[in-house]
């Protein structure tokens, strides 16, 4: 895919896998170099893109260069954006090393960085030439990162595949233990779901917006927490619960389905309630959603499940403008979910 290769990764992955990959390329006498940046969502900025691009120029990378994005979602998004813009665009390959990147961010061609008031607000649609998924990477992944990735796995099941959701309910413990056979099957099914959605609507003009279920509220929580309070999957977990409640309040999901979504996310070990911290007041969350990419002329739109395995559409549109009353009530109710679970357990005994 190129006459030379530039491996872009972060400081953690560099030591885990980057140096080894660099050595393999050099052993084959291929022109290659590695550029890394500090690990973490807070470094997913235009300043980092500028610094990496400057280093690529200094090292004489030209238009025949292929960028290799080696890492998790932050690396994939940022390195993909570098590839989309460096010398007006060079080839790139995704090599995801986290579950979250394998099942979601490496598929679909979304690249970009965060701005201070909005996640992924500066970027481009730019497809990789290849995505190489190697589940072996997951053996070195910390347990919280497995949970982080499973959030997007659950999301894909909710929006497109009821049987897959049932499968996750039955097998989540094996996934948490990184059972290689089941994990490979789950990754494969996720990539199938995501790729088929992208094929129908690459630039997210309508249908592709279904993969944003949980993300309107989730992204708001990430921004309000300065990308430190929550990992992406954790924020999306809370977002899915709030948005499931919104769907219920406007007449779609039933109470049993909302409870099943809550229970599965809770069993996986993901956060399931909106924090009571003043940083995350309902007013602040509502204001932060105004900066969401799906907001138009001050109106916030939500991608919602109609039922588990099916996505809501109205008049051919796959996002809806929910009444503020439904959003407010859903946010408020999602603050006391843990207390509700404890009550239910006490009643059972």
Secondary structure, 3 states (H helix, E strand, C coil): CCCEEEEEEEHHHHHHHHHHHHHHHHHCCCCEEEEEECCCHHHCCHHHHHHHHHHHHHCCCCCCEEEEEEECHHHHHHHHHHHHHHHHCCEEEEEECCHHHHHHHCCCCEEEEEECCEEEEEEEECCCCEECCCHHHHHHCCHHHHHHHHHHHHHHHHHHCHHHHHHHHHHHHHHHCCCHHHHHHHHHHHHHHHHHHHHHCCCCCCHHHHHHCCHHHHHHHHHHCCCCCCCHHHHHHHHHHHHHHHHHHCCCCCHHHHHHHHHHHHHHCCCCCCCCCHHHCHHHHHHHHCCCCCCECCECCECCEEECCEECCECCECCECCCHHHHHHHHHHCCCHHHHHHHHHHHHC
